[in-house]
Amino acid sequence: MKFSVITANLNMLPYLKKCHASIMDQNVDVEHIIVDGGSTDGSVEWIKDNPNIISIIGKDKSMYDAINKGFDIAKGEYISFLNADEQLLPKSLKKATNLFDKYLNYDFIYGNRIVIDHQNKFLKVKKSLPFNRNIIIYSHFYISSCSTFFRRSVLDSKLRFNDKLISVGDADFFINAMNKGFSSKYINESFATFMFTGDNLSYSDKAKIERRKWQKETASGNILKLLFYKLFAYTLKLFSGYYIPSKIKLFKIYINNLATREVVYTKK
């Protein structure tokens, strides 16, 4: 098995179908593991009716607990996780495979994400940056999990998400991976779409409170250190071309027809 993609789901059936379609058309050897926390919107029945889905059905502690369950049964040489309302862009897994073959000394490959709204309209390209532990801790987590892929060796090291976290688990997982000695490579290319609804968990007040607590537990420092790395992050973005608009003119995702992708233009 070349790739394992894990998706946690709870009552997201319309989006889940599109997410699944975007994985199955990648033309690589891939397994889609869906961990459903007990949906009541028909998700469970749909999942069970699809023989090309590996499923775990039952209550979980959190989204991160659900993803951990998927990690535990994943058989892929490379791993990624995708939220139910996210989609892989065409050929993303093939590109990731080629990048792993090219960059043999790197354990994580990650790129940018295309942000869309709930009507599938283009909002922006959210770029990432090369890994910097202090920026992630003191400023913000800028790495797009939907456009992140990693080698099986990461799971073999027993690294898992902290299932007690609600929204900051991605940052915690990535920091712990780098602390274990794993390496990462940033690619300035988009691999997936992220849907911004305004109700995304990572933007909630609860998430902000959790992040502040995680910051205190993860690193020592004072307000001056926090301000320094926020300024450093801005400077790094400025000189790396982070603020330069993307030249992407269009992209293809699943919208109304699960049999084929539809074109979305970045400009009207």
ABEGO torsion letter per residue (X at the ends): XABBBBBBBBGAAAAAAAAAAAAAAAGBBBBBBBBBAGBAAGAAAAAAABAABBBBBEBBABAAAAAAAAAAABABABBBBBBAABBBBBGAAAAAAAAAAABAABABBBBBBBBBBAAGBBABBBBBBBBBAAAAAABBBABBAAABBBBAAAAAAGBBBBAABAAAAAAAAAAAAAAAGBBBBBBBBBABBBBBAGABAAABAAAAAAAAAAAAAABBEBAAAAAAAAAAAAAAAAAAGAABBBABABBBBBAABAABBBBBBABX
